[in-house]
Amino acid sequence: MGKPDNISPDSRITYLLEVQIANQKKILDEFARLNKRFDRIEEYVGMTDREKNKPIHYTTEQVMEMLVVSRNTLLSYRKKGILGFSKPGKKVLYSIDDINKMKEQRNKTA
């Protein structure tokens, strides 16, 4: 179905303006979405290659090596709440943030 030919000029202008506003809103929404993606890309590009490939969580063995501590010492840190951890299933994992906090605390007391 087409539009009737007997639409008044004012109605036609109003209709065209509404269509234009709707299209501009779509364009602005898309621009905002793309802008967020560009921000994430800029953040990623600014990272070093090492940061891009660095895991977020580490195993007990990896943390023992990083902190140069024994398994018993690591267990003691967990029990005392000195080092945070998560336990999805049977595996104990440590976040990089908790490891870095632990390193900072050790450097302050040393």
Phi, psi and omega in degrees: 000131177268173178281144178296147181283346184266027176285137180290153179302323179295319179294321179295317179297315179300315179299313181297322177295319178297318178296317180296318179297317179298317179294320178295322178297318178298317180296316179296320177297317179294320178297317179298318179297315179294323179298319177296320179294320178297322178299316179295322179295316178300319179297317181294316181296327180288344179284151174283163179301324180295318179295323181296325186259003184284132178290157180274327180237149181235152178280170178302315182298318180295319181290322176303318180291318182294318184267354183054059178226163178277169177299318180296320178295318178297319177297319178297318177300319179294313182297323181277354181079015180286327181231119179288156180203168172228157183225079175283106184078227182266346186271133177267129179236149180238134180279152179297327179296315178296321179296316180295321176299317180299316179298317179299315179298318179294323179291326179292322182276345182279000000 
